Amino acid sequence: NESLCAEHSCARFIWKSGKTRTGHGVPWNVQSVNTNPQNFLWEKDKVNLVTVAPGLYEITFGFFCKKKPSVQLLINGEPVLSAINSASYVVHHSSGRLASVGKHPAGNVTGLTCIDFLALPPQARIAITYNGEEGAEGFVGLRKL
């Protein structure tokens, strides 16, 4: 049971406001899941998330808008990963516009997404900056390995 419980130590946060803070920081508006609130610390509409325990984590994020944004992942204020609109990143269309399936009631159904792995120190502050169209939505997910 311990190994099964450890596999499900995760949290996911959603950005619905479409507005960023000073420095383009994404304020996380909604906590959609948090199986370990002692490890994954979150405050509504704050930019920083905190992972208390050090170790390996899987991070996933996605941002949904018409044109691909530039997104940067920061750990303790230092950039560690960038997802940008370039040919070296996953490209849905060479024009920089994301795939469209016509008008959809949920808005944009495709986005700029990423899955990566991090070796985090104790009390790691995780933030994401977003440069792109206003009105976008996004999510970030963390899973302790």
N, C-alpha and C positions, 0 to 999 in steps of 0.2 A: 504493500500500500504506500510506503514511503516514496518509492520511485514513481508511482503514478501521481501522487500529490505533487512531487517536485516538478513533474512534467507540465503541470497546470498552474505554475506560479506565473501569472501574467496580468497585464493591465492594458487597457486601451482607452484613449482619450480622443475626443472629436472637437474640431474647430468648425463652428457653424456660423460665426458672426461675419466672416469675410473681411474683417478689419484686423490690422496688425498694430502692434505697440511700437514705441520708439525703437529705432534700429531694425525694424521689420520683423520683430519677434512675434511668433504665433501664440496668442493666448488660448489655452485649452478651455473650452466652454463646458464640455460635458464629459463626465467619466462614464463610459459605457460598461466597463467591466474592471474589477480589481479584486483578484483572488487573494492578495496579500497586502492589505493597506498599511501594514507595519513596514513593508519594504518599498512599496511604490507610493510615494508621497505626492499629493496633488492638491492644489487650491484652485477653485473656480476662477477662470479668467486670468490666471497667472501664466507667465511664459515658461518658467522653469518647472520641470518635473524632477524628483529626486529618487534615486535608487539607493537605499541605505546600505545594503549588503554588497561587498565587492564581488567580482566574478565575471563569468561569461554570460552575455545576454544576446538574444536575437532582437533586432529592432526592425520594425516594418513601418513604412509611412507611405501616404498617398495624398496627392492634392489634385482636385478636380476643378478644371476651368477650361475655357475654349483654347487658349494658347498656353504652351508649356511654360511654366514659371522657372525661376532659379530658386533652388532650395538648398539651405546649408544646415548641417547638423553640428551643434556645438556641445562639447563636454567641458564643464567647468569654464565656460566662456571661450574656449579654444575651438576653432573649426576643425572637424575631423573627417567630414565627408561633404561633398557637394554634388548635387544633381542639377545639371544645367541643360539648357536647350542647345545641344550641339550634336554633331554626327557621331561623336564618341559615346553618347549615351543612347539608351533605347529610343528609337525614333519611330513614331507611328506614321508620320508623313514628313517628307523632306521640307515641306513649307513651314514646319514648326507648329502647325495646327494639329490638334489631337483628332483622332478618328471620330467621325460623327455618324450617328445612326438616324439622323432626323430629329424632329422635336420629340423630347421625352419629358413626361411630367416631373421626373425627379431631377431634371437639369442635365448636367454633363454626366455621361455614363462611362467615360474613359478618363484616365488621368495619368499623371507622372507618379509612378510608384517605385518603391525600393525595398529590398530585404537585405540586411547585412548583419554582421556579428561584431560585438564589441567586448573588450576586456575592460570592465569599468572598475575604478577605484572605489573605496568606501565613500558614501555620501556624495555620489556623482550627481551634478546638476546637468540636466539634459534640456536643451532648448533647440528650436528650429526657427530659422529665419526664412521668410517667404518674400520673393520679389516677383510680382505678376499682377494680373488683373484683380480688381476689387470684386468682392462677391464670391470668391472661391470658397470651397470647403475642403477639409482635410482630416486626416486621422494619423495617430501614431500609436503603435503597439509595442510593448516590451514583454519579453519572456525570459525568465531566469533559466539558464541551462544548468 
